[in-house]
Amino acid sequence: MNSPKSDKELDEWLEHLASSTHSPQGKFSAEKSYGRLQSRLEPARRRRKMLSIRYTAAVAAGLILLLGFGWMFYSYQPPTRMLLALTGPETQQIMLPDSSKVTLNRYSKLSFPETFGKERVVELNGEAYFEVSKNPAKPFRVKANGVIVSVLGTHFNVNAYASDSLVETTLLEGSVAVSNPASGLETILKPNETAIYRQSDGTLTVQTEEEADDEISWREGIISFNDAPIEEIARQLSHHFNVPIRVEADALRNYKLNARFRQNETLEEILETLSPIGGFTYRTIQTNVIELKQKTKN
């Protein structure tokens, strides 16, 4: 007879063996023989069952460890190296990891990762013109002094110097969302519109630009003022030359001028041109601090 290969076959084999055993003296009956053999073989069955359970548990533990190590490897990847682009008295054009182009204005700073992940996020302190490569799967965001500019692919300008209370975003092409997460404010810009966020009162407003290209004329080496208040002119000249300029009179702050200058002109040359038109005088009151005062009438 062949050896049993399963529990069912084993039971049948034991029953056959017990029933075929003859004992003239009656010492070993079929029932007693079957019971004894069954009791002897039961521990062997339990051992096989325990070995099977242990094997299954070992496989499960191995899978858990494998998944755990995989999760740890994914979660604890070293952080992406951050890069920093700085400008002094000259503008600079840089290429981001996604082939987007950024032109940094004078005295500006842009930080960005060496490689982009699920999102494309950069941080700006200063002014920059962005030409963003389209990639709907990876939104592009500019963080600038509390404001977030979100785009998919477009051309826009952000003016956000840390020393300012204003953050201005001008859209030239495409569409952008400008938001302030702290206040929950958000607006969607259309081409030739500028979003102005005022940190002093937390407001976010939109104005239409008749000459939106004037907002990026600095890329061509031109400083352009189109019906701009002297306070705004002073702010832009302050960033352009990295010199604080103060306007002392309210009437002078709101006086509007039109003017265009080349970037190679000095601050003194520009003020000499504007002062008789704007009716103000200027002087240095502290080290590298210029004060504009309304001209007194004789």
C-alpha positions as CSV (number, residue, x, y, z in Angstrom):
1,M,0.0,0.0,0.0
2,N,1.3,3.4,-0.8
3,S,2.1,5.9,2.0
4,P,-0.7,8.4,2.7
5,K,-0.2,12.0,1.3
6,S,-3.1,13.9,3.0
7,D,-4.9,13.9,6.2
8,K,-7.9,12.2,4.6
9,E,-5.8,9.5,3.1
10,L,-4.1,9.1,6.4
11,D,-7.4,8.5,8.2
12,E,-8.5,6.0,5.6
13,W,-5.1,4.2,5.8
14,L,-5.3,4.0,9.6
15,E,-8.8,2.6,9.5
16,H,-7.8,0.0,7.0
17,L,-4.8,-1.0,9.0
18,A,-6.8,-1.3,12.2
19,S,-9.5,-3.3,10.6
20,S,-7.0,-5.8,9.1
21,T,-5.2,-6.4,12.4
22,H,-6.3,-9.7,14.0
23,S,-5.6,-10.6,17.6
24,P,-6.7,-14.1,18.7
25,Q,-6.2,-13.2,22.3
26,G,-8.3,-10.0,21.9
27,K,-5.5,-7.8,23.1
28,F,-5.6,-5.5,20.1
29,S,-9.0,-4.8,18.7
30,A,-9.6,-2.6,15.6
31,E,-11.1,0.2,17.7
32,K,-8.3,0.2,20.3
33,S,-5.6,0.0,17.6
34,Y,-7.1,2.9,15.7
35,G,-7.4,5.0,18.9
36,R,-3.8,4.4,19.9
37,L,-2.4,5.1,16.4
38,Q,-4.6,8.2,16.2
39,S,-3.3,9.5,19.6
40,R,0.3,8.9,18.5
41,L,-0.1,10.7,15.2
42,E,-2.1,13.7,16.5
43,P,1.0,15.5,17.8
44,A,2.7,15.1,14.4
45,R,-0.4,16.7,12.8
46,R,-0.3,19.6,15.2
47,R,3.4,20.1,14.5
48,R,2.7,20.3,10.8
49,K,-0.1,22.8,11.4
50,M,2.1,24.9,13.7
51,L,4.9,24.9,11.1
52,S,2.4,26.0,8.5
53,I,1.2,28.9,10.7
54,R,4.8,29.9,11.5
55,Y,5.6,29.9,7.8
56,T,2.6,32.1,7.0
57,A,3.5,34.5,9.8
58,A,7.1,34.7,8.7
59,V,6.0,35.5,5.1
60,A,3.6,38.2,6.4
61,A,6.3,39.7,8.7
62,G,8.7,39.8,5.8
63,L,6.2,41.6,3.6
64,I,5.5,44.1,6.4
65,L,9.3,44.7,6.9
66,L,9.7,45.2,3.1
67,L,6.8,47.7,2.9
68,G,8.2,49.4,6.0
69,F,11.7,49.8,4.6
70,G,10.1,51.0,1.3
71,W,8.1,53.7,3.1
72,M,11.1,54.8,5.1
73,F,13.2,55.1,2.0
74,Y,10.4,57.1,0.3
75,S,9.8,59.3,3.3
76,Y,13.3,60.0,4.3
77,Q,14.8,61.1,1.0
78,P,17.3,63.9,1.5
79,P,15.8,67.3,0.9
80,T,16.2,69.0,-2.5
81,R,19.1,71.5,-2.5
82,M,17.9,75.1,-2.7
83,L,19.5,77.6,-5.0
84,L,19.6,81.4,-4.6
85,A,19.9,84.0,-7.4
86,L,20.9,87.5,-6.3
87,T,21.3,90.7,-8.2
88,G,23.1,93.9,-7.5
89,P,23.0,97.0,-9.7
90,E,22.4,94.9,-12.8
91,T,19.5,92.8,-13.9
92,Q,20.0,89.1,-14.5
93,Q,18.2,86.4,-16.4
94,I,18.1,82.8,-15.1
95,M,16.7,79.5,-16.2
96,L,14.6,77.4,-13.7
97,P,14.7,73.6,-13.6
98,D,11.5,73.4,-15.7
99,S,13.0,75.7,-18.4
100,S,10.9,78.7,-17.2
101,K,12.7,82.0,-17.6
102,V,13.0,84.6,-14.9
103,T,14.5,88.1,-15.3
104,L,15.4,89.6,-12.0
105,N,15.4,93.3,-11.5
106,R,18.2,95.1,-9.6
107,Y,18.7,94.3,-5.9
108,S,16.4,91.3,-6.0
109,K,16.6,87.7,-4.7
110,L,15.0,84.5,-5.9
111,S,15.2,81.1,-4.2
112,F,14.2,77.9,-5.9
113,P,14.9,74.1,-5.6
114,E,17.5,72.4,-7.8
115,T,14.8,70.1,-9.1
116,F,11.0,70.6,-8.9
117,G,8.8,68.0,-7.3
118,K,5.0,67.7,-7.5
119,E,4.8,71.5,-7.5
120,R,7.0,74.3,-8.8
121,V,7.4,76.8,-6.0
122,V,9.8,79.8,-5.9
123,E,10.3,82.6,-3.4
124,L,10.9,86.2,-4.4
125,N,12.2,89.3,-2.6
126,G,12.3,92.1,-5.1
127,E,11.0,92.4,-8.7
128,A,11.0,89.7,-11.4
129,Y,9.4,89.0,-14.7
130,F,8.4,85.4,-15.2
131,E,7.9,83.4,-18.5
132,V,6.5,80.2,-17.1
133,S,6.6,76.9,-19.1
134,K,3.2,75.3,-19.3
135,N,2.7,72.2,-17.2
136,P,-0.9,71.6,-16.0
137,A,0.3,68.7,-13.9
138,K,2.7,70.9,-11.9
139,P,1.3,74.3,-10.8
140,F,3.8,77.1,-10.6
141,R,3.7,79.4,-7.5
142,V,5.5,82.5,-6.6
143,K,5.7,83.3,-2.8
144,A,6.3,87.0,-2.3
145,N,5.9,88.8,1.1
146,G,2.7,87.0,2.1
147,V,1.2,86.9,-1.4
148,I,1.0,83.7,-3.5
149,V,0.8,84.0,-7.3
150,S,-0.4,80.7,-8.9
151,V,-0.1,80.0,-12.6
152,L,0.0,77.1,-15.1
153,G,1.9,78.9,-17.9
154,T,2.0,82.7,-18.5
155,H,3.9,85.9,-18.5
156,F,3.7,88.2,-15.5
157,N,5.6,90.6,-13.4
158,V,5.9,90.6,-9.5
159,N,7.1,93.6,-7.6
160,A,7.6,92.6,-3.9
161,Y,10.5,94.2,-2.1
162,A,10.7,93.3,1.6
163,S,11.0,97.0,2.5
164,D,7.7,97.8,0.8
165,S,4.2,97.6,2.1
166,L,2.9,96.8,-1.4
167,V,3.1,93.6,-3.5
168,E,2.2,94.2,-7.2
169,T,1.5,91.5,-9.7
170,T,1.0,92.6,-13.3
171,L,-0.3,90.1,-15.9
172,L,1.0,90.4,-19.5
173,E,-0.2,87.1,-20.9
174,G,-2.4,84.2,-19.8
175,S,-4.1,84.0,-16.4
176,V,-2.9,84.1,-12.8
177,A,-4.5,83.8,-9.3
178,V,-3.2,86.2,-6.7
179,S,-4.0,85.3,-3.1
180,N,-3.2,86.2,0.5
181,P,-3.6,83.0,2.6
182,A,-3.6,84.8,5.9
183,S,-6.7,86.9,5.0
184,G,-8.3,84.4,2.5
185,L,-8.3,87.1,-0.2
186,E,-7.9,85.9,-3.8
187,T,-8.4,87.4,-7.3
188,I,-8.0,86.2,-10.9
189,L,-6.2,88.6,-13.2
190,K,-6.7,89.1,-16.9
191,P,-4.0,90.5,-19.2
192,N,-3.1,94.2,-18.6
193,E,-4.4,94.0,-15.0
194,T,-2.4,94.6,-11.8
195,A,-3.2,93.1,-8.4
196,I,-2.1,95.3,-5.5
197,Y,-1.8,93.9,-2.0
198,R,-1.4,96.4,0.8
199,Q,0.2,94.9,3.9
200,S,-0.7,98.0,5.9
201,D,-4.5,97.3,5.8
202,G,-4.6,93.8,4.3
203,T,-6.5,94.8,1.1
204,L,-6.2,93.3,-2.3
205,T,-7.4,95.4,-5.2
206,V,-7.2,95.2,-9.0
207,Q,-6.5,98.0,-11.5
208,T,-6.4,98.0,-15.3
209,E,-3.1,99.2,-16.9
210,E,-3.3,101.3,-20.1
211,E,0.3,100.6,-20.7
212,A,1.1,97.3,-19.0
213,D,4.4,97.1,-20.9
214,D,5.6,100.0,-18.8
215,E,5.6,97.7,-15.8
216,I,8.4,95.6,-17.4
217,S,10.3,98.4,-19.2
218,W,13.1,97.8,-16.7
219,R,13.9,94.7,-18.7
220,E,14.9,96.9,-21.6
221,G,17.0,99.2,-19.4
222,I,14.3,101.9,-19.1
223,I,12.7,103.4,-16.1
224,S,9.2,104.5,-17.1
225,F,6.6,106.5,-15.1
226,N,3.1,106.8,-16.7
227,D,0.9,109.3,-14.7
228,A,2.6,108.0,-11.5
229,P,2.4,109.8,-8.2
230,I,5.7,111.1,-6.9
231,E,5.4,108.7,-3.9
232,E,5.3,105.8,-6.4
233,I,8.2,107.3,-8.4
234,A,10.2,107.6,-5.2
235,R,9.5,104.0,-4.3
236,Q,10.7,102.7,-7.7
237,L,13.8,104.9,-7.7
238,S,14.5,103.7,-4.1
239,H,14.5,100.1,-5.3
240,H,16.4,100.9,-8.5
241,F,19.3,102.6,-6.8
242,N,19.0,100.7,-3.4
243,V,18.7,104.1,-1.6
244,P,15.9,105.0,0.8
245,I,13.9,108.0,-0.5
246,R,11.3,109.8,1.7
247,V,8.5,112.1,0.5
248,E,7.7,114.6,3.3
249,A,4.5,116.3,2.1
250,D,1.0,114.8,1.3
251,A,0.4,117.1,-1.6
252,L,3.8,116.1,-3.0
253,R,3.1,112.4,-2.6
254,N,0.0,112.5,-4.8
255,Y,1.4,114.8,-7.5
256,K,1.5,112.8,-10.8
257,L,4.2,112.8,-13.5
258,N,5.1,111.2,-16.8
259,A,8.8,110.4,-17.4
260,R,11.2,108.0,-19.0
261,F,14.8,107.5,-18.1
262,R,17.6,105.2,-19.1
263,Q,19.0,102.9,-16.4
264,N,22.5,104.3,-16.9
265,E,21.4,107.7,-15.7
266,T,22.3,108.4,-12.1
267,L,19.8,109.1,-9.3
268,E,21.0,112.7,-9.0
269,E,20.5,113.3,-12.8
270,I,16.9,111.9,-12.5
271,L,16.1,114.0,-9.5
272,E,17.5,117.1,-11.1
273,T,15.1,116.5,-14.1
274,L,12.1,115.8,-12.0
275,S,12.4,118.4,-9.2
276,P,11.4,121.5,-11.3
277,I,8.5,119.6,-12.9
278,G,7.3,118.2,-9.6
279,G,7.9,121.3,-7.6
280,F,10.2,119.7,-5.0
281,T,13.7,119.9,-3.6
282,Y,15.8,117.1,-2.4
283,R,18.7,116.6,0.0
284,T,20.6,113.8,1.8
285,I,19.5,113.9,5.4
286,Q,21.3,110.8,6.6
287,T,23.9,108.4,5.1
288,N,22.3,107.2,1.9
289,V,18.8,108.6,2.8
290,I,17.3,111.2,0.5
291,E,14.4,113.5,1.5
292,L,12.0,115.1,-1.0
293,K,10.3,118.3,0.2
294,Q,7.8,120.5,-1.4
295,K,9.3,123.6,-2.8
296,T,8.3,126.7,-0.8
297,K,6.8,129.7,-2.6
298,N,8.7,132.9,-2.5
